Amino acid sequence: MSAEDLSTEDDAASTDEIVLGAIPGRGYSPERRTEALIEALPYIQQFRGAIVVVKFGGNAMVDPDLSRTFAEDIVLLRSVGLKPVVVHGGGPQIGELLGRLGKESEFRNGLRVTDEETLDVARMVLVGKVGRDIVGQINIHGAYAVGMSGEDGGLIEATPRDPELGFVGDVAAVNPGIVERLLAEELIPVISTIGSDKDGQAYNINADTVAGAIAGALGAEKAIYLTDVPGLLTDVDDLASLVAKATIPELEAFKADGTISGGMVPKIDACIHAVESGATSAHMLDGRIPHVLLLELFTDAGIGTMITQGPA
């Protein structure tokens, strides 16, 4: 078919799309698809057998399309020989159920005050709803995912953060044996961030903190945080200021001079903690981008911000 045979409506592809090999109505050309697979091959070989801990949250969790593509990415990682572990939060879902129950949420320093009733709601939402939804999305593609909480198998030993916050906890220790056994069976652990102390008292723990602690305890190759930002920006109003790679000393300098401030501080601290605890690298990615995990792990350019230890 000649160019003249194409109708105006059908000839909607831009010049860029044509140059890139996109075929109107059919996506990218076989050549472009082949190039993508070839580009991914060395990374698949490099990371085969590696543990990758992914913290799932933000818009990626509440958008059905993004949840679907996230599940596809996790299954693909497992299928090419990586060992993914999913850690998830669920703050908005907890708040929604509390509202439906007529209970108002109280926050201090960004953390929800958690009395006994709120803790019960958090456990129901995280373990019984959000975790099950993620497991279900993954298991559409095969019997791969197993849902659990930090209470299972003594995975997360918790301590109270602040008496004024009630049952909000910090990670005192991670006992990764149960996760390691699941990974040995080629299963995908999906972990809700409820831990317990030595007396069996449960605590709700920040998901970023838990992901970093688990990544460190497992000696993960990568701890990946899906967020609602493109990564670390030195100027929040300029996407071109994205920092593609940074070391822990560089990040500490950014915090000291105020380049990193506000809500970015706990995100960066979680990445730093993951690396200092034993993960090879931590990555902050924009979870609003479909298949962002594959773009980061299996392409030359990558996406988002990668954090490493830096010089000894």
N, C-alpha and C positions, 0 to 999 in steps of 0.2 A: 504493500500500500504506500502510495506516495504521500508527501506532506499535504498536497492539495486535496487528497481524499479524506483527510481528517476534518471533522466538523470543528467549528469554533469551540463548542462545548467540550468535545473530547480532547482538544489540544490545550488542556488547562495546565499542563506541566510547565514550570518555569524553566528558564534557560539553565539555571543552576541544577535543577533536577535532571535535565537532559544530559548535561555534562557529567553528572555523577552516575548516570546510568539508569535512572529511574524510567520505567515504562508506564505511560499513562494507564491507570486502572489495574496495573499488575505489580506495582512496587518496583524494587530494584532488579537490575539485570542479573542473569546467572553469573556473569563475570564478577560483579560487585559482591554477590553473595559468596562466591568462592573465595574472593580476596579476604572477606571477613573471617571465614573459617580458617584460612591459612594463617592469618594474623593471630588468631586465638590459639593455634596449635602449640607454640612454644610455652605459652602461659599455662595451658592445660598440663603439659608435661612437667613444668616447673612446680606446679602446686598440687600435683597428684599426691594424695595421702595427707595433705595439710589440713589442719583444723582451722576453720574460719567461723568466728563467733559474730553473729549479726544482731545488733539491737534494732528491733522493729518498732516504730512508733510514728507519731506525728500524722500528717495528712496521708502518708502511705498506708496507715492502718485503717483510716475511716473511709477512704475512697475505694469503692468496690473494684474498679478497674486496676488501681495500683496494687490492691491486695492480691488480685489474681495474678498480675505479672510478677509480683514478689514471690508468690508460691512457685510459679514456673521457674524463676531464677534459682530458687533454693533446690528444686528437684534437678535442674540441669547441673548445678554444682555437684550434687551427690552422684549424678549419672556419669560424670566425667572423672570421678575419683577423688573429689574433695570431700571433706567431712564437715558439713555445715552444722552449726548449733544456733538456734534462734532464741533470743531473750527478748521478752516483750513487756511493755508497761500497759497502761490503760487508764490513765488519769481522766480523760474526758468521759469515758464510759462509766467510771466510778461516780463522777460528778452527776452524770445524767440520771443514774439510778437513785442516787441520794435525793436528787430533786423530785423524782417521781414518788419517792417515799415521804416527801415533805420535810426532809432534813437538810438544813442549809450547811454548806461547806465553809469552814473557817481556815484561812491560810496565814501562816507566819513564815516570813522569809521565803516565800514561794512553795512551802511545804504544807500539805493538808493536815490539819490537826485530826488525829485519828483516835477516837475513843473506841470502846469495845464494839458498839453498834456499827460504826464506820468501818472498823476492821473486818467485821463479818461481811459487810457489803463488798469491800475490796477483795476478799477471798472469793466470794461468789462470782464477781465480775471477772477477775483475772484468771482464776483457775477454771471456773465453770462456764464462762461465756467467751471471753477474748481468746484464751488459749485453745479452747475447743474449736473456735472458728478458724484459727490459723491451721490447726491440725487437719481440719476438714478440707480446707483449700489445698493443702499439700497432698493429702491422700486421695484427691481426685485423680492424681497421676500414678498412684500405686500405694501400697501399704508401707509407707516410709516413716511417717512422723509419729512421735510418741509425746503426749502432753504430760507435763509434770510441774511441780512447784519446787521452790527451794527447800521446802519442808521434807520432800521425799528423799529417802536415803540419807538424811542428814546433810544434804548438799550445801545449804547455806546456813552457817551459824551466825545468828544476829545478836546485836546488842542495842539497847535503846539509845537513840540519838540525843534526845532532850526530853526530860519529864513533861515539859509544857506541850510537847507535840504528841504525847500519848504513845500509841503503838507504831511509831515511825522508827525504823531501825537503820543501823549501819551494818556492813559486812564485817564480822569479826574473823571468820575463816571460811574457806571453801574446801569441801571434801568431794573431789570430782569423780570418785570411783564409779558412781552410778552412771554418770555421763560417759565416762570412758568405756563402760561395758556396753552401753547402747551404741556408741560409735563403732565398737568392735563388731557389732552385729549389723553394721551398715544402716543403722536407723538414724533418724533426724530428731534430736531432742528439741522440744519446744518448751521453754522454761518461763513460768510465771514468777514474778519477783516477790514472793512471800518467803521469808526465812523464819527460823525459830531459835530461841535461846536454849541453853542446856536444860531448862526446866520445861521445855515444850511450849512456851509462850510464843505466839506468832507475832511477826512484825511485817509491816509493809515497807519495802525498801525501794529507793529510786532505781529505775531500770538501767540508766546509764552506769551507775555505780556497780550494779550487779554484773552487767555485761563485761565491764573492765576486769572485775575480780575473777570471773569465770574464765575469761580469755587468758589472764595471767596464770591461773592455776592449771589450765590445760596446756600451757606453753603454745598457745595458738599462733599460727603464722600471721593471722590478721584479726584485729577487732574492728568491725565496721559499724559505724553509727549512721543510721538513716535519719536525717533531720529535715527541717523545713527551710534550710538555708543552703546555698550552693557549696559551702565550705567556709574556710576562714578567709574573710575579706579584711584587708587593712583599711579599706574605706567602704563602709556599709552601703554607700550610695553608688559604688562603682564596681560592676561585676568584673571589670578588667583587673581589679586589685586582688583577685583570688590568689591565695598562696597555695601552689600545687604541692610543695614539699616543705616540711619544717622539722627541725630537731627540737628536742625538749628544751635545751638552753635558749634557742631562739624564741620559743613560745613563752618561756619565763620572762624574757626581755620584753616581749610584746605586752605581757600582763603588767610588768613594772612601769612601762611608759604610757599605759592606758590605751594602747592600740586594741587590746582585747579587754572588753569590759561588759558589764551587764549580764544578760542571759547567755552570752557566749562563754563566760568564764567556767560555769559548771560543765559545759560540753567539752571544752578543752581540757579541763582537769580530769574528766573521765578518760579521755584519750591518753593523757599523760600517765594516769594510774595504770591503764591497761599495759602500756609499754614497760613501765617501771616494774610491774608485777610479773612480767615474763613473756608478753606477746611480742612478736618480732616488729610489728608495725600496727598503727591504728589509723583508721580512715574516716573522715567526716564527709558524707555524701548527701546530695539533695534527693531525698526519698520521693519527691514529687515527679521525678523523671522516670518514665517506664524503663525497666530493665537496667537500672543504674548499677546494680551489682555486676552485671556482665560487662558493662562499659568500663568499670574500674578494674576488674580483674583480668579481662581478656583482650584489651586493646592497648596499642602502643601509647596513645595519648593519655589514657586514664581520664578521670573526672573527679572533682572534689579536692580534698586536702589529705595528704598522707603524712603521718607523724612517726618519726623514728627516734631512737635513743640519742644519736649524735656521738661525738667523740667521747671516749672514756676519760 
